[in-house]
């Protein structure tokens, strides 16, 4: 059965943009297929591409194309560094999506926010392009699993991980501020 996933960026409802403050960008992921699928939220290490799923946000000026905000490039890590930096992957780190359902992969209290978006404050008026690339193509579970303490969750997480569609998807939103 083919799995279809969509992603979009939007200005968070009921949240007004206040000049001089961050732009309230929200993320939605939806199942536009006919069968259930599992999809991970933003985890520690996702935004910096230390581990899958990769959630790579960036913000650029539309007029010049200049990138004004993006996470630092991923750095090579030793296993010991990774063990200290990345928590275990657990079943609650995934969301089950039935056909037609959506979820917010940055939902507070469950997943991590995207610091690149939440910390960005435009310095001048203009049109900004908010872009989010999501990648779940990692076939090797080691690219997903966390550090210290992961062994306690491997048996529960590997079957769910196998149900995640392996995709690379992009959403972007041009916003005048």
Secondary structure as GFF3:
##gff-version 3
##sequence-region A 1 177
A	DSSP	beta_strand	5	11	.	.	.	ID=ss1
A	DSSP	beta_strand	25	31	.	.	.	ID=ss2
A	DSSP	beta_strand	37	40	.	.	.	ID=ss3
A	DSSP	beta_strand	54	61	.	.	.	ID=ss4
A	DSSP	beta_strand	67	70	.	.	.	ID=ss5
A	DSSP	alpha_helix	79	85	.	.	.	ID=ss6
A	DSSP	three_ten_helix	91	93	.	.	.	ID=ss7
A	DSSP	beta_strand	94	97	.	.	.	ID=ss8
A	DSSP	beta_strand	102	103	.	.	.	ID=ss9
A	DSSP	alpha_helix	115	118	.	.	.	ID=ss10
A	DSSP	beta_strand	127	135	.	.	.	ID=ss11
A	DSSP	three_ten_helix	141	143	.	.	.	ID=ss12
A	DSSP	three_ten_helix	150	152	.	.	.	ID=ss13
A	DSSP	alpha_helix	154	161	.	.	.	ID=ss14
A	DSSP	beta_strand	168	176	.	.	.	ID=ss15
###
